[in-house]
Amino acid sequence: MFRHYIECQDPGRIISLLKNLPAPFSSFSYTLLPQYDLGPTTPSDQYGGFPECQLHKTGYIFFRNFPTTAIRGLAFPGGGLSVMITPADTDETIRLRIWHELLHTVQQPGQNPDDMDAWINDNLFRRIVRWLGILSEETWQRLYYDYLTGLIE
């Protein structure tokens, strides 16, 4: 089970999104943090001060904007994750970002678009559906993350 530290203006929204992740990620506990509390993280020298959470099965989800870096999340295999939420993020964007980083903590790929493209092209039906443009990029991500999650259960 993951322990998430949540530092944002609407923690109920984040908790709801976490509950809607697939098993094994939907089982978690959480601690609410005051604004700008870095909780279990340390500022990264490599990523412009972005908070790094390397503790085993620990997440840090925060509402802020780090203009010095383009990243929105970090994860460490066998360790923890940090996910930044910005005002422009939709619920689905936040959910996919958290899910993406959780997959990295259990050594699943997902950061390279070529991995997802190879998975799509490995199946004729998926290839045709993508060619037709029926599904959004978020839907493809969700399907791919479902596939990767199934590999760890």
HUVENQUI-V457226 format. One record per residue. RES is the residue in one small letter. D_CENTER is the distance of its C-alpha to the mean C-alpha in whole Angstrom. Layout:
res=RES d_center=D_CENTER
res=RES d_center=D_CENTER
This chain:
res=m d_center=16
res=f d_center=13
res=r d_center=14
res=h d_center=12
res=y d_center=14
res=i d_center=14
res=e d_center=16
res=c d_center=16
res=q d_center=19
res=d d_center=18
res=p d_center=16
res=g d_center=17
res=r d_center=15
res=i d_center=12
res=i d_center=14
res=s d_center=14
res=l d_center=11
res=l d_center=10
res=k d_center=13
res=n d_center=13
res=l d_center=10
res=p d_center=12
res=a d_center=14
res=p d_center=14
res=f d_center=11
res=s d_center=13
res=s d_center=15
res=f d_center=14
res=s d_center=16
res=y d_center=16
res=t d_center=18
res=l d_center=18
res=l d_center=19
res=p d_center=22
res=q d_center=21
res=y d_center=20
res=d d_center=20
res=l d_center=18
res=g d_center=18
res=p d_center=18
res=t d_center=17
res=t d_center=19
res=p d_center=19
res=s d_center=18
res=d d_center=21
res=q d_center=20
res=y d_center=17
res=g d_center=19
res=g d_center=19
res=f d_center=15
res=p d_center=15
res=e d_center=14
res=c d_center=13
res=q d_center=15
res=l d_center=16
res=h d_center=16
res=k d_center=13
res=t d_center=13
res=g d_center=10
res=y d_center=11
res=i d_center=10
res=f d_center=12
res=f d_center=14
res=r d_center=16
res=n d_center=16
res=f d_center=17
res=p d_center=19
res=t d_center=20
res=t d_center=17
res=a d_center=15
res=i d_center=12
res=r d_center=9
res=g d_center=7
res=l d_center=8
res=a d_center=9
res=f d_center=12
res=p d_center=13
res=g d_center=15
res=g d_center=14
res=g d_center=11
res=l d_center=8
res=s d_center=8
res=v d_center=7
res=m d_center=9
res=i d_center=10
res=t d_center=14
res=p d_center=16
res=a d_center=16
res=d d_center=13
res=t d_center=13
res=d d_center=12
res=e d_center=11
res=t d_center=9
res=i d_center=7
res=r d_center=7
res=l d_center=5
res=r d_center=3
res=i d_center=2
res=w d_center=4
res=h d_center=4
res=e d_center=4
res=l d_center=6
res=l d_center=8
res=h d_center=9
res=t d_center=10
res=v d_center=12
res=q d_center=13
res=q d_center=12
res=p d_center=12
res=g d_center=10
res=q d_center=10
res=n d_center=14
res=p d_center=15
res=d d_center=18
res=d d_center=17
res=m d_center=16
res=d d_center=19
res=a d_center=21
res=w d_center=19
res=i d_center=21
res=n d_center=24
res=d d_center=25
res=n d_center=26
res=l d_center=28
res=f d_center=27
res=r d_center=24
res=r d_center=25
res=i d_center=28
res=v d_center=25
res=r d_center=23
res=w d_center=27
res=l d_center=28
res=g d_center=25
res=i d_center=24
res=l d_center=21
res=s d_center=18
res=e d_center=16
res=e d_center=13
res=t d_center=15
res=w d_center=15
res=q d_center=11
res=r d_center=11
res=l d_center=14
res=y d_center=13
res=y d_center=10
res=d d_center=13
res=y d_center=15
res=l d_center=13
res=t d_center=13
res=g d_center=16
res=l d_center=17
res=i d_center=16
res=e d_center=18
